[in-house]
Amino acid sequence: MLQRISIVVFVTLACVQALFADPPSVTAVLSNSDTAVGETVELQIKVTGPGDARPPEEISIDGLEIHSTGTSRQFEMRNFATSSSVTYNYTILPLRAGRFIIPPQTVFAGGKTIRTPEPKRGRFARAADYHAAESRCANPVH
């Protein structure tokens, strides 16, 4: 009997928590907005909120090779308050020099469709230009 009451109390608290849960949110972060052709940068799309998040569809941008590299999940419970997040990781390889915009990505979470904010614009130089700029910074001319 006591076990049954405990289960009912736990389920009731979980339902109340779900009613007052924050709506899902999403962020998108580039590990670096400047790099050289042939050198990768990482893109992380993090969804905080309900645990039913689905990743964006394939990200396709002319001049960039983008691949999913995995997913990580976090779940936390403090004093009956729970939070969870899922992070989708991508590697971006520039195939040519130029400026690229990664458009907002659509993610499904908490029964809603939400869009990432636009990450910073990526600027990808030819490898020779990039390393020459690094060399000038390391050896300033006076």
Summary of the structure (lengths in Angstrom):
residues: 142
radius of gyration: 21.4
end to end distance: 83.6
largest distance: 83.6
contacts: 375
relative contact order: 0.24
helix: 21%
strand: 44%
